[in-house]
């Protein structure tokens, strides 16, 4: 078990390359199952979640090679089962459901695990695919879907603009008979990247980026070469860390047009945040000011940046109010921040953050990917040396996190912890 030892007080300075988007790469890897032949993906982040998805694809029979680029040869899909030992590590494994039903007419996927930040039920995925003709049963911890007559186009209205449900339905719909309309669809940039990939493969999709997506089914898919978009969540994490330390950093390759509201909130708390051709430049000289924000599906403020932003606001001047509208358990990390001297009170899906002058080092845990990043940000602006345990969570979502922080001047050291014997 790895932990980070972070010495606070250093201002982040310089430039940092932003990796490919985790939440795009995983979906593109699943979608590659639709096309027999060799699909090549570049800019795939080398993180644990992507390595787990490689194992999923290999278990299904795809031939996967990862050098500079990731090559997926899905010429022979020999299995339709994604086993528990893989799916339990990462929820995104459920996204092989749509491609497998479309290509093989059957899928058997273990019920997903992943970060413990809320129920994140997959009922929207199932209901959407059922409308297209799939039938599902659940037993022994597996969700089994069959489409004996193939999939047919349908009008699917989502109760919530779920990214995963929109993606699963879209990947199935491109290979279904007829036209599928997804109403109340998600609008995230990662979804647009998937749609572009599917269109390059031969899919026909209109309305991406709006609440209504129309997909005309086709059965002719071919492998393609595609580059993953930059990770707006990694970019946002480093932007927030820069502001927490009073630094100046250029986020190389970051897409400012994917971060409009995040950059607006950083500007509101006193930062300079400017999108350029090279990326995004962020800096903050003075103590941050308190701001309020509400997490919502894109183009709202991303829930995946809520913990990091709360770490920054814990040392802001004034009182901030944060409302979490996406995941019901996303405030679990607040006790860890309060151990460092933060003054945060939560009630339901609201958090009141009274900014303090400084945080103090304390042993804390990374409870999930984004909460772990938040604890590192808090440690960067705290007095003393903070030990952040369970960093394997952060490794699931950030490529070379330690090296990138060191390149910006942070004092960070990774330490391997031996698991104590049980007596």
C-alpha positions, 0 to 999 in steps of 0.5 A: 500500500503506497502513501504520499508524504507531502511537505506543504509550503511550496508554490507550484510553478512551471508547466505540466502536460495534461494526459488523455481523458480517463473518462474518454479512453475507457469508453473508446476501448469498450467501443473498439469491440464493435469493429473487427480488426485493429483499432489504434488509440493514442494519448491513452493515459497509463493509469490503473483503470485503463490497465484494468480495461485492457484485462477486460478486453483480453478476457473477452478475446481481443488482442491488446498491445500497448506501446506508445499507442494502444492497439486493440484487435477485436477480430475474434470476440471469444467471450461475452462475460466480464468477470467480477474480479475485473469489474469489481475494480472499476465501474466503467467495465459495465460499458462493454454491455452495449457493444457486446449486445450489439455485436454478439447478441449476448452479454454477461457482466458482473455487477460493478464496483469502483469508488464508494461515492454513491449508489450509481445504479445501472438501471438507466443502462438496462431500461434503455437497452430493454427498449431496444429489444434486449432482455435482462436477468440477474443472478449470482452477482451477474447481469445477463443480457440477451438480444435474440432478434438483435437490437432495434431503434427506439425512443429512449428518455433518460430520467437523468442525463447519465453519461454512462447510460447515454454512452452504453445506449449510443454504442448499442444503437449505432449497430441496431436496426432503425433509428434511436433517439436519446432524450435528456442525453448527457452532454459531456466532452467525453461523450462527444469524443466517443461519438466522433470515434463511432462516426469515424468507425461508420456510425451515424450520429446527430445532435451530440452536445445537445439533450437530444441525440439521434442515431441511425443504425448501421452494421458496417464498422471498420477499425480506425485510429483516434486520439483521446481528448485531454483530461479536463478533470486532471487539468482542473485538479492541477489548476486548483492545486496551483491556486491552493499554493499561490502558484503559476502553472501552464496546463499544456494541451488543456482544453479551455472550452471544456472547462468554462465553468471551472475557470469562471469559478477560479476567476471568481475566487481571485485567480487569473485563468486564461485559455491559450493555444498551448493550453490553459495558464492559471495563477493566484497571488493572494489568498483565495476568496470564498465562492459558492458552487453547485455540481451538475451534469455538464456544462455544470460544475463537475462533481469530479472536481468538487473535493479538490475545490473544497480543499482549496476553499477550506483556506479561502477568505470567507464562507463558501456553500457547496451543493452536491447534486450528482452523488449522495456520498461525495462528502465522505472525505470531509472528516479527513479535511477537518482532521487537518484543521478545516472547518466544514459542516455538511447537512444532506447534500450541502456543505458549509466551508468556513475558510481558515488561515492555514491547515496543519499536517495530519495523517489522512486517507484517500477515500477515492480517486478525487478525494485522494487528489483533494487530500494532496492539494490540502497537504500542499498548502498545509504546515508540516508533512502530511501522510496521505494513505491509500494512494492506489485510489489516486493512481487509478485516475492520474498518470504520473501524479507524483512526477508531475507535482515534483516537476512543478516544485512540490515536495512529495515522496511516495512510500511503500507501506507493508501490510501488517500481519494479522494475528 
